[in-house]
Amino acid sequence: MIKKILITGGAGCLGSNLLEHFFRQGHEILVIDNFATGKKEVVPEQPRLSLVEGSIVDQALVDKSFDDFKPDFVIHSAASYKDPDNWVEDTKTNILGSIHVANAAIKHGVKRLINFQTALCYGRPSKIPIPINHPTNPFTSYGISKHSGEAFLLQSSLPVISLRLANICGPRLAIGPLPTFYKRLKEGKNCFCSEAIRDFLDMTDFLRLIDQALEESAPLGIFNVSTGLGYSIYDLFCAVCEYLEIDMPEVPRLPVGDDDVSEVVLDPSETEKAFNWKATVNFKDTIHNQLRWYDKFGINDIYSHLAEPKS
Ligand SMILES: NC(=O)c1ccc[n+]([C@@H]2O[C@H](COP(=O)([O-])OP(=O)(O)OC[C@H]3O[C@@H](n4cnc5c(N)ncnc54)[C@H](O)[C@@H]3O)[C@@H](O)[C@H]2O)c1
């Protein structure tokens, strides 16, 4: 059955992958994006694909988009994070924007809203892998504002699935150490590795779960989406060197910064049971798939939700 899916932040990394995925499935799509970190060219002019250029902070724009398009499903992927000191913009987009989207979705009786949440909502976890019932204690502008936005959605009358995500690797990934290592190593520049440990998930595994989350029978609530396996940033660096077939350069290993979390590995066991889903792509293939994409399409602007390291 053809679905009408409204994607906030549809010009971003996850949003644009979903847009392509849904388009191939024959669905009708409306994207709302202000291109803060997304790119206009990833939303091509197509008959079943419309774009509203603007911010979800603009309530009139959100209401009109819902009134005109009348979506059955909402994927809420828009988020602000690119300046860790810009608490005002993060608050506006991640809290106020989420409230506008949720209220419009309630008014239109959408069948489901899928929200994407950062693992930073857990703050500095006391248990690894982080179970879904672990207390939340975010401490950054991004983490706190995303957490508040999610809290609003979950207390609303909307049928919400909030997916707390590992680092999803796939086309157009432009945040974090992976694109940074690739670009710098290709340019012959030095790198450094933090001591942090993270979990990485291939886009194909993520898209499989999204398809299931849009089924009428899918469970609602909060879910961790991850392989459940942690790798160090140094492991990531080694995987990039191996892929580029370069001799491993000396690389300084720096302690995790004050604004970062040393270990983030989400426990997906409840998600695996609830959705009968499990990640299938291993770490090396996930990273190499990503690097093959950079080989083909390149990578320019790279964003971070962390402050610039003081050198
Ligand atoms: N990619 C991951 O691995 C990952 C991990 C954890 C959580 N998430 C969450 O998934 C979502 C998508 O992340 P992403 O990696 O695709 O990031 P992204 O930056 O590529 O996408 C976010 C999109 O939101 C848009 N946007 C920002 N502010 C907006 C506003 N006020 N109005 C309309 N659009 C706005 C940006 O222009 C961008 O296109 C975010 O909510 C993020 O918190 C992603």
The ligand as a Tripos MOL2 file, in Angstrom:
@<TRIPOS>MOLECULE
LIG
   44    48     1     0     0
SMALL
NO_CHARGES

@<TRIPOS>ATOM
      1 N1         23.2650    9.4630   11.9770 N.am      1 LIG1
      2 C1         23.3930    8.8720   13.1440 C.2       1 LIG1
      3 O1         24.1690    7.9420   13.2880 O.2       1 LIG1
      4 C2         22.5440    9.3110   14.3170 C.ar      1 LIG1
      5 C3         22.8390    8.8050   15.5820 C.ar      1 LIG1
      6 C4         22.0400    9.2000   16.6520 C.ar      1 LIG1
      7 C5         20.9620   10.0290   16.4450 C.ar      1 LIG1
      8 N2         20.7220   10.5180   15.1870 N.ar      1 LIG1
      9 C6         19.5530   11.3970   15.0060 C.3       1 LIG1
     10 O2         19.0110   11.1350   13.7230 O.3       1 LIG1
     11 C7         18.5180   12.3310   13.1380 C.3       1 LIG1
     12 C8         19.1680   12.5570   11.7940 C.3       1 LIG1
     13 O3         20.5720   12.6570   11.9560 O.3       1 LIG1
     14 P1         21.5300   12.7670   10.7120 P.3       1 LIG1
     15 O4         22.7450   12.0210   11.0500 O.co2     1 LIG1
     16 O5         20.8000   12.4530    9.4800 O.co2     1 LIG1
     17 O6         21.8850   14.3210   10.7800 O.3       1 LIG1
     18 P2         21.8530   15.3920    9.6180 P.3       1 LIG1
     19 O7         22.4510   16.6410   10.1670 O.co2     1 LIG1
     20 O8         22.4460   14.8360    8.3920 O.co2     1 LIG1
     21 O9         20.2780   15.6030    9.3960 O.3       1 LIG1
     22 C9         19.5060   16.5060   10.1540 C.3       1 LIG1
     23 C10        18.6830   17.3230    9.1630 C.3       1 LIG1
     24 O10        17.8450   18.2220    9.8950 O.3       1 LIG1
     25 C11        17.8610   19.4720    9.2150 C.3       1 LIG1
     26 N3         17.4600   20.5120   10.1650 N.ar      1 LIG1
     27 C12        18.1780   21.0140   11.2040 C.ar      1 LIG1
     28 N4         17.4580   21.9520   11.8460 N.ar      1 LIG1
     29 C13        16.2510   22.0190   11.2100 C.ar      1 LIG1
     30 C14        15.0910   22.8030   11.3950 C.ar      1 LIG1
     31 N5         14.9870   23.7140   12.3920 N.pl3     1 LIG1
     32 N6         14.0530   22.6280   10.5450 N.ar      1 LIG1
     33 C15        14.1110   21.7290    9.5240 C.ar      1 LIG1
     34 N7         15.2070   20.9570    9.3010 N.ar      1 LIG1
     35 C16        16.2500   21.1090   10.1380 C.ar      1 LIG1
     36 C17        19.2820   19.6130    8.7040 C.3       1 LIG1
     37 O11        19.4360   20.5460    7.6700 O.3       1 LIG1
     38 C18        19.5560   18.1900    8.2460 C.3       1 LIG1
     39 O12        19.1570   18.0000    6.8950 O.3       1 LIG1
     40 C19        18.7750   13.4340   14.1620 C.3       1 LIG1
     41 O13        17.6090   13.6020   14.9170 O.3       1 LIG1
     42 C20        19.8800   12.8850   15.0310 C.3       1 LIG1
     43 O14        19.8100   13.3960   16.3380 O.3       1 LIG1
     44 C21        21.5020   10.1830   14.1260 C.ar      1 LIG1
@<TRIPOS>BOND
     1     1     2 1
     2     2     3 2
     3     2     4 1
     4     4     5 ar
     5     4    44 ar
     6     5     6 ar
     7     6     7 ar
     8     7     8 ar
     9     8     9 1
    10     8    44 ar
    11     9    10 1
    12     9    42 1
    13    10    11 1
    14    11    12 1
    15    11    40 1
    16    12    13 1
    17    13    14 1
    18    14    15 2
    19    14    16 1
    20    14    17 1
    21    17    18 1
    22    18    19 2
    23    18    20 1
    24    18    21 1
    25    21    22 1
    26    22    23 1
    27    23    24 1
    28    23    38 1
    29    24    25 1
    30    25    26 1
    31    25    36 1
    32    26    27 ar
    33    26    35 ar
    34    27    28 ar
    35    28    29 ar
    36    29    30 ar
    37    29    35 ar
    38    30    31 1
    39    30    32 ar
    40    32    33 ar
    41    33    34 ar
    42    34    35 ar
    43    36    37 1
    44    36    38 1
    45    38    39 1
    46    40    41 1
    47    40    42 1
    48    42    43 1
@<TRIPOS>SUBSTRUCTURE
     1 LIG1         1 GROUP 0 **** ****
